[in-house]
Structures are given as structure tokens and as C-alpha cells.
Amino acid sequence: MIKDKRMILIGLIFLSLVVEVESKPRNIHVTLAKDPRNTVVVTWQTDSSVKTGIVEYGLTSSYGSSVRSTTHTYQDDKNKIHTIHDARLTGLISGQRYHYRCGNSSDGWSGDRTFITTPEEGATFTFCVVGDTRAGSGNRQYERWGKIAEKISNHDIAFFIVNGDLVNKANTQEEWDLWFEKGEPLFSKFPIMPIVGEHDKSSEGRGSICYQSQFLLPDNGEWYSFDYGDAHFIGLNPFMEQDYATKEREWLDKDLNGTKKRWKFVYTHGLFFNICKNKVPNTYLRIHWGTLFDKHKVDIVFNSHAHAYGRSYPIECDENDRKNFFIKESYDEGRCYIITGGGGAETYPILPPDELRENGIEKALEIHHFVLVTVSSNSLHMEAKDINGNTIDSLDMFKGSLIPDSAKVIYGVSNYPNPFIANREVTKICYGLKEASDVVIKIYDLIGKLVWAYEAKAGEEGGRKGLNRVSWNGKNEEGNWVSAGGYICKIEAREEKVIRKILVK
Ligand SMILES: [Fe+2]
């Protein structure tokens, strides 16, 4: 009898612990609103016994403000009912770190968490793009996604984009729970802006019930845009059927036409250009959307779906032929398509080099990775990092019409790719000149030995007013490939000298 009572007591204690754990907030995340300078959305899940939710927030962990959530339920593919809470935090001050906690006093609170509101124009910020985080071989329990999330969380980012195929099964909540759990290093610190992939969608092409229920996004949620600092961001759903696809295109044209932001970024799971052997690009998207990206001069288009890293040449789509496109001289004249599908799912072999070029691709690697982009008023720096945090590609862009006041003659020096592989790639050294000038470019090794030199007369290629590009193939003056390592590139014009470090792999 005594033994029975003990068992009942232990059972009750266990049950109360389970109830407490389940009734506490979980899968907590922040999404940005249409104007994230002053509004964000906090979303979390609880056990179905929890009927109300509150977010307490403020500039310190003492909070001071609070808002009640909207609570709703949804059913997954195992007929389980899930409870979700969304709270819209409005009237925030731009560019501030806010503390918050969510829950309620009877069912339990989350720990203290933070997010930063978007700054006003002119501020420098970094965002991250990662795609195809879903389960697959070697990532059944989202281990790789967890490792990548931890690596990204070491960077001081403003928010991160997950570019579709977040999970493997759109309506299986256990998958989402694992995905949130493994991504916690990111969710605890930074807002997320997702877009739907084919693994996250319903049969009609919209986000699945689980996806729609867990992410409260701007506009209609299927496709949307928002501003952050000097940049305009657009997320697009490539799976909408005819009527909605037409509406989405009309919206895209109007949205791009309406923005005055200096930088424009688009992200969509749809694959415009091929990098992998077993994937077929959606060439229809080139006419459907690509021509609008050209018309409105979008700076970078992020694609996923191919599980590898890729960067296109500067591309202009052909409005008369979906299979054709034009490779332009620079990213001022053509769009940069970055394929980022290395967030956790198994990688795919990439095409051989000659086929990559035929497909408009300048760089491709079969590798798990993420992409960081740092944006300031008139320059942009992109770095792709592998799962261990090593840089695998980089790119600089400069708004040529915006010459900084501090520039004497030379401005906006960059090279890409950087690092580059000396016997397989050519790096382009890019710079602007305020006026046509004689230019000398010299590349030295780290002990100061001259490796390569180039001279341009004023007005010639390399010495023109405006943007210039000079290619170095990684050979020294004797015609031999240089060894891997760091090199110093010195650009001289009218007694001004500017230094740039070039990395050879
Ligand atoms: Fe996909």
C-alpha cells in the first residue's frame, strides 16, 4: 500500500514536471514587420492548456512595457493540435537593443531574450542568408543545421534569411520542433525572415499549415518586402499557380518601382541558373521575374534548391528567350545570382567548369555553407563561409555614382573572387577613379617581392574615369602560377596609393 502511494506520488511529480515543461514557451522567434524600425513580431508555442500569452519588453531586462498575444491553434499531419501565440510589438525606437520575455505568470515565462530594431538609413549592418537547412542524409536530426546555426551566431548580424526548404516534411511538427531546437543559437539572438521551399509548401503552392501558422510575415506572407537601413528586401514564392503567379509578378513590379532604397535584394527558393548535376533550373523564372530584376537593377538575387554554393557572372536575362541570357561586364550592368543551398541537407555534385560557364556560373563549390552580406550606404561586402567558418568566396560592390567625399582619385577598391584559385580562376581587381589617370597596379608577396605589374594610361582600360576592372590570372612575371597565400595589391594614381590584400588558394 505504502509502495503504491509512493508510485502515485512519483507519477504526480513527473506529470507536473511534464506539464510545466510543455506549458512554458518554446520555439520562440522574432520576425520583422513591414517597417522593422518600430515593429517586430514575437511568436512561440505552448501546450494547448495555455490560453493567453504576454510579451514583456523594454530597453533593459526590467522591461516596462507589455502586449498580449493573439493565440490560435493548428493541426499537423499526425492530427495533433498545436497552440501558437503571436505578439506584435509596436512603437519601438529604431536602432535599439530590446529585452523581452514571453509567456504568462501562471504557466511560466521564457528566459530573457533580445533583438535589435532596424537602424535609420546610413547605418552599416550585416545580414545572413542560408538555404536548404532541411533534414537529409547526414542531417536526419538537423545536426548540420545546428552546427551552421552556431557558426552564424558568432557573427554580429542584424537578421537571417532562410531561403526555403527549412524542414523536410512541411506538416510534421516534430521536424519543426527539432529545427527550432537546433537553431536556438540563432533564434535566441536574431530575427528570422523565411521564405517557402517545396518541402515547406502545401499542394497548392502556398506555405503549409505548419509554415503559415508559425511565421507571421509582412504583406500576404507568401511574398513580401521590407526595408532595412538603406536596403529593400523582397521574398518571393516560386510555386504559386497561374492567377496568383500573375498577381505576384504585378506586385513585384510595383514594389520594385516604389522603392527608393539604394540596395535591392531578392530571395527565393527557385533556381534560375544551374550549378548541380542532378538539378534542373526553372528557366521560366528568368522571363517571369529576371527581366524585372534587370529593369529595376536588383543588386543580388539569392536562390537555393541546388545543395551547393554558386555565384553567377553579371547576368541580364533575355525577355524573348528563357533559355538565353547575356553575360555583362560588371555587376553594375548585370545581376549577381548567388545560389546558397548548403544549410544542412546533403550536398550535390557540381557541374564541370565548361558547363558552369554555359550556365552563367563563375564560381561553384559542393560545400555546406552560409552567406554574410555587410551593407553600408555606398558599398557592399559579401562573404560565403563554409560550415567551419572559412571564407570560400567574397565579393564587393560599389555604387559607382556615389563617390565618397573622402576619395582623392581612387575609390571603392575590391577584387573578386577573393580568395581565388590561381590555376583555375581569374580575380578581377575593381576600383573607381574620380578622373582619368595613369594607373600602376603592383602585386607583391608578403616578403615584398614584386610578383606582377600592370600599367594603364589615362583613358585606357584601367585608367578610365569611373569604374575599372583589371584581371589577374595568378601568374607571376615569369609566367608561373604563384603559390597559395596572401598577396599585397598596390594601386597608384596621381601620387595616391591604395592597398588591397588578395588571397590565393
Ligand atoms: Fe528545394
Boltz pocket constraint, residues with backbone or C-beta under 6 A from the ligand:
constraints:
  - pocket:
      binder: B
      contacts: [[A, 165], [A, 197], [A, 198], [A, 199], [A, 269], [A, 304], [A, 305], [A, 306]]
      max_distance: 6.0
